[in-house]
Amino acid sequence: MKWLCLLMVVMVISFSSVSPLKKDEASNAAGGSQLSSKIAKVLSHPDLKGASIGISVRNASNGKIIYKHNGDTRLRPASSMKLVTGAAALQLLGENYRFKTEIYTDGKQKGSTLKGNIYIRGKGDPTLGEKDLDNIALALKKKGIKKIKGNLVADDTWYDQIRLSLDMPWSDEQEYYGAQISGLTFSPNADYDAGTVIIQVKSGNKVGKAASVTMTPKTDYVKISNKTKVGKVNSKNTVKIHRKHGSNGITVTGNVPLNSGTTKTWISVWEPTRYTLALFKRSLEKQGIKITGNYTAGKIPAKPTKLATDHSPKLGTILVPYMKLSNNTISEVLVKEMGRVKGKVGSWDKGLSVVEGQFVDLGIGNDAILMRDGSGLSHVSMISANALTNLLYKAQTKPWYKTYKNALPVAGDSDRSVGGTLRNRMKGTAAQGKIIAKTGTISTVSSLTGYVKGKKGNKYVFSIIINNAKKENQLKKIEDEMAVILASN
């Protein structure tokens, strides 16, 4: 019966349309009626016909709602859900929290030979990269280890073995934003796109020949099949990259126009634990450390000897690429980490349960939200616009508020590390530099939720959630129009 009730709720939301504004939907607060008429004009946009929209605007000083439209209606928020996950993580783990990767052995060192197995135990670090693995290998070299007479074992049991969230679409499974979640994973870049490889396709200078296809990091764990062809200048780029389900065979096909430069695509790997193990093996070999045994997954023994520990950056630092670049993998890692640290089980079920325990303290009513993952990728997750604005209002009283707000994208700031997903939006408008907000996008859904400083110095928190829109290409422009209205108010 539970699934039937949920289905009925989703159907009601899906078939609802933009309703006329009621007289009581804009408060009598200063500027409320004027705000109402301006937003009503935007809501009449033809591309919103048949869509479901929730809007909430609060006075940031006292939390009073000065405008709402379907403010209590639960809608799919897309990545605006990351605001909930991020707030819960700061509340429960703290700004200074660090992830760990630990190295153990069950053997003894005799001279330059370690007789026994080496274990790399992941504790969820989504930032673990090549430099970190190289530093760990260097630490072992400094201990005088030149040979490991045993196996190299990856221990990812800090989290459970479920790699993909409950509602993950098959179409997203190879994408970087659908990367598998493991207690031991590897990030190929400073954006911390853990569990992925970067495929670079570069045009050659001879028509009919294969284009150049390279991969970062270089690893035999992932196999590339290059079936591209260089086409004439200004011909259509038809490159497609596909990873076969259940494997790490990646096929690159299509036409690459002559002298068209280089494109980069992030592709998720199958089983990030073994991917990380393969890269750790490479780091050991770079330090001249030979391994005589096999490479496998397993669990550290009861009384191992710790050889090294690598620490991630602080959570407050990790939050910047998480929020500004809308990193789904970090979001799901945070859910499992909260489950492991606070509930002793590193799973989505336990992690989401732990997050739900923070709803009241964060200003979210339990009846206003249904949370099925940490990132908002799920098409089943729902939250109301009023709940999101109350979260942002309440966040201002928290000791971690400055870190939280500073992690959000800033409208129109071309610096990627500042503007993030808003760096190319609202440039040259009253909203440039004034809108500090989280974006959200999944199929038929768009959202924008954050803080804004108005023209007269008034500060607001706002949330705009658009669902069931057929013409998605206009949704960001519509959100931007509303944001400019708020910044001009």
ZAMARSE-82950 format. One line per 10 residues: number of its first residue (from 1); their letters; for each residue x, y, z of C-alpha. Coordinates in nm, 2 decimals. Layout:
// residues N
NUM) a) X Y Z | ... .
// end
This chain:
// residues 489
1) mkwlcllmvv) 0.00 0.00 0.00 | 0.29 0.24 0.07 | 0.40 0.24 -0.29 | 0.04 0.30 -0.40 | 0.00 0.60 -0.18 | 0.34 0.74 -0.30 | 0.23 0.69 -0.66 | -0.09 0.88 -0.60 | 0.10 1.17 -0.45 | 0.34 1.18 -0.75 .
11) mvisfssvsp) 0.05 1.17 -0.99 | -0.13 1.46 -0.82 | 0.19 1.67 -0.84 | 0.27 1.57 -1.19 | -0.08 1.66 -1.33 | -0.11 1.99 -1.14 | -0.07 2.30 -1.34 | 0.03 2.66 -1.27 | -0.26 2.79 -1.07 | -0.38 3.16 -1.06 .
21) lkkdeasnaa) -0.23 3.36 -0.78 | -0.46 3.40 -0.48 | -0.49 3.73 -0.31 | -0.34 3.60 0.02 | -0.03 3.45 -0.16 | 0.16 3.77 -0.12 | 0.18 3.92 0.23 | 0.11 4.28 0.32 | 0.48 4.32 0.40 | 0.65 4.61 0.22 .
31) ggsqlsskia) 0.69 4.55 -0.14 | 0.49 4.22 -0.13 | 0.21 4.32 -0.36 | 0.45 4.48 -0.61 | 0.66 4.16 -0.60 | 0.35 3.96 -0.66 | 0.25 4.14 -0.98 | 0.60 4.13 -1.12 | 0.64 3.75 -1.06 | 0.29 3.69 -1.19 .
41) kvlshpdlkg) 0.39 3.83 -1.52 | 0.69 3.59 -1.54 | 0.46 3.30 -1.45 | 0.25 3.37 -1.75 | 0.54 3.26 -1.98 | 0.40 3.02 -2.24 | 0.68 2.76 -2.16 | 0.53 2.72 -1.81 | 0.19 2.61 -1.94 | 0.11 2.29 -1.76 .
51) asigisvrna) 0.41 2.31 -1.53 | 0.40 2.29 -1.15 | 0.58 2.57 -0.98 | 0.66 2.64 -0.61 | 0.80 2.98 -0.51 | 0.89 3.11 -0.16 | 1.05 3.44 -0.06 | 1.12 3.53 0.30 | 1.26 3.82 0.48 | 1.61 3.70 0.58 .
61) sngkiiykhn) 1.60 3.90 0.90 | 1.28 3.76 1.06 | 1.19 3.47 0.84 | 0.85 3.62 0.75 | 0.71 3.50 0.41 | 0.66 3.80 0.19 | 0.57 3.60 -0.12 | 0.46 3.25 -0.20 | 0.31 3.05 -0.48 | 0.23 2.69 -0.41 .
71) gdtrlrpass) 0.49 2.74 -0.13 | 0.38 2.43 0.07 | 0.35 2.20 -0.23 | 0.61 1.92 -0.24 | 0.80 1.92 -0.57 | 1.11 1.76 -0.71 | 1.40 2.00 -0.62 | 1.68 1.84 -0.82 | 2.02 1.96 -0.68 | 1.86 2.21 -0.44 .
81) mklvtgaaal) 1.83 1.90 -0.22 | 2.21 1.93 -0.17 | 2.13 2.23 0.06 | 1.97 1.98 0.30 | 2.25 1.73 0.28 | 2.52 1.99 0.32 | 2.35 2.15 0.62 | 2.30 1.82 0.79 | 2.67 1.73 0.72 | 2.79 2.05 0.87 .
91) qllgenyrfk) 2.56 2.00 1.17 | 2.66 1.64 1.24 | 3.02 1.61 1.11 | 3.14 1.96 1.15 | 3.34 2.20 0.93 | 3.67 2.05 1.03 | 3.58 1.69 0.96 | 3.83 1.50 0.75 | 3.79 1.17 0.57 | 4.07 0.91 0.61 .
101) teiytdgkqk) 4.25 0.65 0.40 | 4.45 0.40 0.61 | 4.73 0.16 0.52 | 4.77 -0.16 0.73 | 4.97 -0.48 0.72 | 4.93 -0.82 0.88 | 5.29 -0.90 0.84 | 5.64 -0.81 0.96 | 5.92 -0.62 0.79 | 6.26 -0.78 0.76 .
111) gstlkgniyi) 6.51 -0.56 0.61 | 6.36 -0.41 0.29 | 6.10 -0.69 0.26 | 5.76 -0.68 0.41 | 5.64 -1.04 0.46 | 5.26 -1.01 0.46 | 4.97 -0.84 0.30 | 4.92 -0.47 0.25 | 4.57 -0.33 0.31 | 4.44 0.00 0.18 .
121) rgkgdptlge) 4.13 0.08 0.38 | 3.91 0.35 0.24 | 3.69 0.55 0.47 | 3.49 0.73 0.21 | 3.73 1.00 0.10 | 3.59 1.15 -0.23 | 3.90 1.36 -0.27 | 4.16 1.08 -0.28 | 4.38 1.14 -0.59 | 4.70 1.05 -0.75 .
131) kdldnialal) 4.91 1.28 -0.53 | 4.76 1.12 -0.22 | 4.84 0.77 -0.34 | 5.19 0.87 -0.43 | 5.24 1.02 -0.09 | 5.12 0.70 0.08 | 5.36 0.50 -0.14 | 5.64 0.74 -0.06 | 5.57 0.69 0.32 | 5.61 0.32 0.28 .
141) kkkgikkikg) 5.94 0.37 0.08 | 6.07 0.59 0.37 | 6.01 0.30 0.60 | 6.26 0.11 0.39 | 6.01 -0.12 0.22 | 6.12 -0.23 -0.13 | 5.94 -0.55 -0.16 | 5.60 -0.67 -0.04 | 5.59 -1.05 -0.02 | 5.21 -1.08 -0.01 .
151) nlvaddtwyd) 4.89 -0.95 -0.15 | 4.77 -0.59 -0.21 | 4.42 -0.58 -0.06 | 4.15 -0.31 -0.09 | 3.91 -0.28 0.20 | 3.60 -0.08 0.12 | 3.38 -0.21 0.41 | 3.35 0.13 0.57 | 3.03 0.16 0.36 | 2.80 -0.11 0.23 .
161) qirlsldmpw) 2.83 -0.27 -0.11 | 2.53 -0.09 -0.27 | 2.69 0.13 -0.53 | 2.40 0.32 -0.68 | 2.11 0.51 -0.51 | 1.76 0.36 -0.52 | 1.62 0.57 -0.80 | 1.93 0.60 -1.03 | 1.81 0.59 -1.39 | 2.00 0.35 -1.62 .
171) sdeqeyygaq) 2.07 0.64 -1.85 | 2.27 0.81 -1.58 | 2.48 0.51 -1.48 | 2.78 0.58 -1.70 | 2.77 0.96 -1.64 | 3.00 1.13 -1.39 | 2.71 1.25 -1.19 | 2.59 0.89 -1.16 | 2.93 0.75 -1.04 | 2.92 0.45 -0.81 .
181) isgltfspna) 2.97 0.51 -0.43 | 3.24 0.31 -0.25 | 3.42 0.34 0.07 | 3.74 0.34 -0.14 | 3.73 0.56 -0.45 | 3.96 0.78 -0.66 | 3.92 1.13 -0.79 | 4.10 1.22 -1.12 | 4.08 1.60 -1.07 | 4.05 1.89 -0.82 .
191) dydagtviiq) 3.67 1.90 -0.86 | 3.66 1.56 -0.68 | 3.47 1.38 -0.95 | 3.54 1.05 -0.76 | 3.49 0.72 -0.94 | 3.54 0.86 -1.29 | 3.80 0.88 -1.57 | 3.84 1.17 -1.80 | 3.83 1.09 -2.17 | 4.00 1.35 -2.40 .
201) vksgnkvgka) 3.93 1.35 -2.77 | 4.16 1.56 -2.99 | 4.12 1.61 -3.36 | 4.41 1.50 -3.58 | 4.54 1.68 -3.89 | 4.45 1.42 -4.15 | 4.10 1.36 -4.27 | 4.00 0.99 -4.25 | 4.25 0.90 -3.98 | 4.15 0.82 -3.62 .
211) asvtmtpktd) 4.13 1.11 -3.37 | 4.35 1.10 -3.06 | 4.18 0.95 -2.76 | 4.35 0.96 -2.42 | 4.25 0.90 -2.07 | 4.32 1.05 -1.72 | 4.44 0.88 -1.52 | 4.63 0.62 -1.73 | 4.52 0.28 -1.61 | 4.48 -0.07 -1.76 .
221) yvkisnktkv) 4.17 -0.11 -1.54 | 3.98 0.08 -1.81 | 4.01 -0.02 -2.17 | 3.95 0.23 -2.46 | 3.83 0.13 -2.81 | 3.89 0.42 -3.05 | 3.66 0.41 -3.34 | 3.66 0.78 -3.43 | 3.74 0.94 -3.76 | 3.87 1.29 -3.84 .
231) gkvnskntvk) 3.63 1.47 -4.07 | 3.65 1.78 -4.29 | 3.68 2.13 -4.14 | 3.34 2.25 -4.01 | 3.19 1.90 -4.04 | 2.95 1.80 -3.76 | 3.10 1.66 -3.44 | 2.92 1.33 -3.37 | 3.15 1.19 -3.10 | 2.98 0.95 -2.86 .
241) ihrkhgsngi) 3.14 0.78 -2.56 | 2.98 0.46 -2.42 | 3.08 0.24 -2.13 | 2.93 -0.11 -2.15 | 2.72 -0.19 -1.84 | 2.90 -0.41 -1.60 | 3.24 -0.35 -1.75 | 3.51 -0.09 -1.79 | 3.53 -0.12 -2.17 | 3.47 0.23 -2.31 .
251) tvtgnvplns) 3.41 0.28 -2.68 | 3.46 0.62 -2.85 | 3.29 0.66 -3.19 | 3.20 0.94 -3.43 | 3.33 1.22 -3.65 | 3.57 1.47 -3.52 | 3.61 1.79 -3.73 | 3.96 1.87 -3.85 | 4.15 2.10 -3.62 | 3.86 2.13 -3.38 .
261) gttktwisvw) 4.05 2.12 -3.06 | 4.01 1.89 -2.76 | 3.70 1.79 -2.57 | 3.68 1.63 -2.23 | 3.42 1.39 -2.10 | 3.39 1.24 -1.75 | 3.28 0.87 -1.75 | 3.21 0.67 -1.44 | 3.40 0.34 -1.38 | 3.25 0.01 -1.29 .
271) eptrytlalf) 3.36 -0.09 -0.93 | 3.57 0.21 -0.81 | 3.73 0.00 -0.53 | 3.93 -0.21 -0.77 | 4.00 0.11 -0.98 | 4.16 0.27 -0.68 | 4.35 -0.05 -0.60 | 4.50 -0.05 -0.95 | 4.61 0.31 -0.92 | 4.76 0.24 -0.57 .
281) krslekqgik) 4.96 -0.05 -0.73 | 5.09 0.20 -0.99 | 5.20 0.45 -0.72 | 5.39 0.17 -0.53 | 5.56 0.07 -0.85 | 5.66 0.43 -0.92 | 5.84 0.42 -0.58 | 6.02 0.10 -0.68 | 5.82 -0.12 -0.44 | 5.76 -0.46 -0.59 .
291) itgnytagki) 5.45 -0.67 -0.50 | 5.48 -1.05 -0.54 | 5.12 -1.15 -0.46 | 4.78 -1.08 -0.60 | 4.55 -0.77 -0.61 | 4.21 -0.83 -0.45 | 3.93 -0.69 -0.23 | 3.91 -0.80 0.13 | 3.90 -0.68 0.49 | 4.17 -0.59 0.73 .
301) pakptklatd) 4.24 -0.85 1.00 | 4.14 -0.81 1.37 | 4.48 -0.68 1.49 | 4.67 -0.52 1.20 | 4.96 -0.29 1.21 | 4.90 0.06 1.08 | 5.16 0.19 0.84 | 5.02 0.52 0.71 | 4.72 0.75 0.71 | 4.61 1.00 0.45 .
311) hspklgtilv) 4.36 1.28 0.54 | 4.13 1.46 0.31 | 4.08 1.84 0.32 | 3.84 1.97 0.58 | 3.47 1.93 0.51 | 3.43 2.31 0.48 | 3.68 2.30 0.19 | 3.52 2.00 0.02 | 3.18 2.19 0.04 | 3.30 2.44 -0.22 .
321) pymklsnnti) 3.32 2.21 -0.53 | 3.02 2.02 -0.38 | 2.79 2.32 -0.38 | 2.94 2.54 -0.65 | 2.98 2.26 -0.91 | 2.69 2.05 -0.78 | 2.89 1.73 -0.72 | 2.65 1.44 -0.68 | 2.92 1.19 -0.57 | 3.02 1.40 -0.27 .
331) sevlvkemgr) 2.65 1.43 -0.18 | 2.60 1.06 -0.17 | 2.93 1.00 0.01 | 2.81 1.25 0.28 | 2.49 1.06 0.33 | 2.67 0.73 0.38 | 2.93 0.89 0.60 | 2.67 1.04 0.83 | 2.51 0.69 0.85 | 2.85 0.53 0.93 .
341) vkgkvgswdk) 2.97 0.79 1.18 | 2.64 0.86 1.36 | 2.44 0.54 1.29 | 2.73 0.29 1.26 | 2.61 0.17 0.92 | 2.75 0.33 0.60 | 2.43 0.29 0.39 | 2.18 0.51 0.22 | 1.90 0.38 0.44 | 2.09 0.46 0.76 .
351) glsvvegqfv) 2.24 0.79 0.63 | 1.90 0.92 0.52 | 1.75 0.82 0.85 | 2.03 1.02 1.03 | 1.96 1.32 0.81 | 1.59 1.30 0.87 | 1.67 1.32 1.24 | 1.80 1.67 1.18 | 1.50 1.81 0.99 | 1.33 1.98 1.28 .
361) dlgigndail) 1.65 2.15 1.40 | 1.72 2.26 1.04 | 1.37 2.41 1.01 | 1.22 2.14 0.78 | 0.89 1.99 0.87 | 0.87 1.61 0.82 | 0.56 1.65 0.61 | 0.73 1.89 0.37 | 1.00 1.65 0.24 | 1.06 1.30 0.10 .
371) mrdgsglshv) 1.43 1.23 0.07 | 1.55 0.93 -0.13 | 1.91 1.04 -0.20 | 2.15 1.32 -0.10 | 2.19 1.48 -0.44 | 1.84 1.53 -0.57 | 1.90 1.31 -0.87 | 1.60 1.10 -0.77 | 1.28 1.18 -0.94 | 1.09 1.06 -0.63 .
381) smisanaltn) 1.25 1.30 -0.38 | 1.04 1.60 -0.29 | 1.05 1.91 -0.08 | 0.85 2.23 -0.07 | 0.98 2.58 -0.15 | 0.88 2.70 0.19 | 1.08 2.43 0.36 | 1.39 2.52 0.16 | 1.36 2.89 0.25 | 1.31 2.81 0.61 .
391) llykaqtkpw) 1.62 2.60 0.61 | 1.82 2.89 0.47 | 1.67 3.12 0.72 | 1.75 2.89 1.01 | 2.10 2.83 0.87 | 2.19 3.19 0.95 | 2.19 3.11 1.32 | 2.43 2.82 1.29 | 2.80 2.84 1.37 | 2.87 2.69 1.02 .
401) yktyknalpv) 2.66 2.95 0.83 | 2.95 3.14 0.68 | 3.11 2.82 0.54 | 2.77 2.71 0.41 | 2.69 3.04 0.23 | 3.04 3.08 0.09 | 3.01 2.74 -0.08 | 2.71 2.85 -0.29 | 2.75 2.98 -0.65 | 2.76 3.36 -0.71 .
411) agdsdrsvgg) 2.56 3.48 -1.00 | 2.76 3.62 -1.29 | 3.11 3.57 -1.14 | 3.32 3.43 -1.42 | 3.57 3.27 -1.17 | 3.46 2.90 -1.18 | 3.56 2.86 -0.81 | 3.33 3.14 -0.72 | 3.05 3.15 -0.98 | 3.02 2.78 -1.01 .
421) tlrnrmkgta) 2.70 2.68 -1.19 | 2.59 3.04 -1.19 | 2.91 3.18 -1.35 | 2.74 3.24 -1.69 | 2.40 3.35 -1.56 | 2.26 3.70 -1.49 | 2.57 3.88 -1.61 | 2.51 4.25 -1.65 | 2.19 4.25 -1.45 | 2.09 4.37 -1.11 .
431) aqgkiiaktg) 2.13 4.01 -0.99 | 2.50 3.98 -1.08 | 2.70 3.93 -0.76 | 2.37 3.96 -0.55 | 2.23 3.62 -0.60 | 2.41 3.35 -0.40 | 2.22 3.03 -0.47 | 2.21 2.66 -0.54 | 2.10 2.55 -0.89 | 1.92 2.23 -0.97 .
441) tistvssltg) 1.86 2.04 -1.30 | 1.72 1.70 -1.39 | 1.49 1.61 -1.67 | 1.17 1.83 -1.67 | 1.29 2.00 -1.35 | 1.48 2.32 -1.27 | 1.53 2.50 -0.94 | 1.72 2.80 -0.79 | 1.74 2.84 -0.41 | 1.95 3.08 -0.21 .
451) yvkgkkgnky) 2.01 3.43 -0.07 | 1.97 3.77 -0.23 | 2.04 4.13 -0.14 | 1.78 4.37 -0.28 | 1.84 4.71 -0.43 | 1.74 4.89 -0.11 | 1.96 4.67 0.11 | 1.68 4.43 0.20 | 1.80 4.07 0.23 | 1.58 3.77 0.13 .
461) vfsiiinnak) 1.60 3.40 0.11 | 1.41 3.24 -0.18 | 1.34 2.92 -0.36 | 1.20 2.86 -0.71 | 1.11 2.51 -0.81 | 0.98 2.42 -1.16 | 0.85 2.07 -1.24 | 0.69 1.90 -1.54 | 0.81 2.15 -1.79 | 0.82 2.02 -2.15 .
471) kenqlkkied) 1.04 2.30 -2.29 | 1.34 2.29 -2.05 | 1.57 2.52 -2.25 | 1.39 2.83 -2.12 | 1.36 2.74 -1.75 | 1.70 2.89 -1.64 | 1.61 3.22 -1.81 | 1.27 3.23 -1.64 | 1.44 3.17 -1.30 | 1.69 3.44 -1.38 .
481) emavilasn) 1.40 3.69 -1.45 | 1.26 3.62 -1.11 | 1.60 3.65 -0.95 | 1.65 3.99 -1.11 | 1.31 4.10 -0.98 | 1.42 4.00 -0.62 | 1.76 4.17 -0.66 | 1.58 4.49 -0.78 | 1.32 4.49 -0.50 .
// end
